[in-house]
Amino acid sequence: MPTVFRAIALAVLLVAATAPPAAASPLTQITATPATPVVDAGQSTTISGRLTEETSPGVWTGLAGRSVSADLCLDPACTDRWGGTSTTTGADGWFSVGVTPYRSGYWRFQSAGASVTTGLLGVRQVLQLAFDNPVRQADGAVRLSGAVAIPSKILPRVPIVIRLQFSPDNATWSDRTTTTADYLMNGWYGYRAVTAEPASGYWRAVHDGMPEGTQPATTGSRHLI
């Protein structure tokens, strides 16, 4: 290598070795917490949090005036997103967004390189519960059936459990059997069960509701001799 090029190379190496290291980007973190873990369909709630930056070791300072995005996700990893909203941090990095979620899910908040995902915010859909006339079979057992409709067509995350109750006087009720509704189509489910009950009386169906899926419902009663 010619002397002049060797000198240039050595000078470059010397500068690189003595140059101060590039300053690392400050660490940021974000928090977000729903005001309530469950809402009914159509009900609004708020999710609040704070965006901060580590200004010195162990010292976190709020970042004001930063844009924060929020996405509704069906899973904690946020692989399936269903829309969202955005806001801007206020004094000392605090923020709050109002949401009217139309289905259960997790909310991911992102800003300034930081992100956080909330726990499940459950949305209880309106559930319409129908109950057919009970039928006494030839062997004396009672055949019970009915249907469930969810107008929003947003299917719950877990099976819909139906309790089938009996009352001798249409006032005092007790469970006779439990079943689950099978999905049919377009937000419709069907359920059925057979149970032994020799006495005459009244029957009805009850759904207790699910925190992350449906509101409770109870049908009117039907008499069976």
DAHUNOR-V868945 format. One line per field, one symbol per residue. ss: DSSP state (a for helix, b for strand, c for the rest). phi: phi as a letter, one per 20 degrees, with the letter a starting at -180 (. if undefined). burial: # if it has 16 or more other ideal C-beta (glycine too) atoms within 10 Angstrom, else .. A space follows every 10 residues. Layout:
ss=???
phi=???
burial=???
This chain:
ss=ccaaaaaaaa aaaaaaaacc cccccccbbb bbbbcccbbb ccccbbbbbb bbbbbbccbb bbccccbbbb bbbccccccc bbbbbbbbcc aaabbbbbbc ccccbbbbbb bccbbbbccc bbbbbccbbb bcccbbcccc bbbbbbbbbc cccccccccb bbbbbbbccc cccbbbbbbb bbbbbccbbb bbbbbbcccc bbbbbbbccb cccbccbbcc cbbbc
phi=.ggfffffff fffffffeff fffffffcbc cbcffbebce gneebccdab dcceebgndd dfdemdfcdc cecebffmec dcnrbbbcfd gmnfbbcecc fdbfrddddc alndbbdfff dedeffcddd cfffceffen fdecbrbccd gfmeffecge ededdcbfcm cddbfdacbd eefdalndcc cbacbeafef rdcbdccenc gdbbefbcef ecebf
burial=.......... .......... .......### ##.#...##. #...#.#.## ###......# .##..#.#.# ###....#.. ...#..#.#. ..#.#.#.#. #.######## ##.#####.# #####.#.## ##.#...... .#.####### ...#.#...# #######... ..#..##.#. #.....#.#. #.#.#.#... #######.## .####.#.#. ##.#.
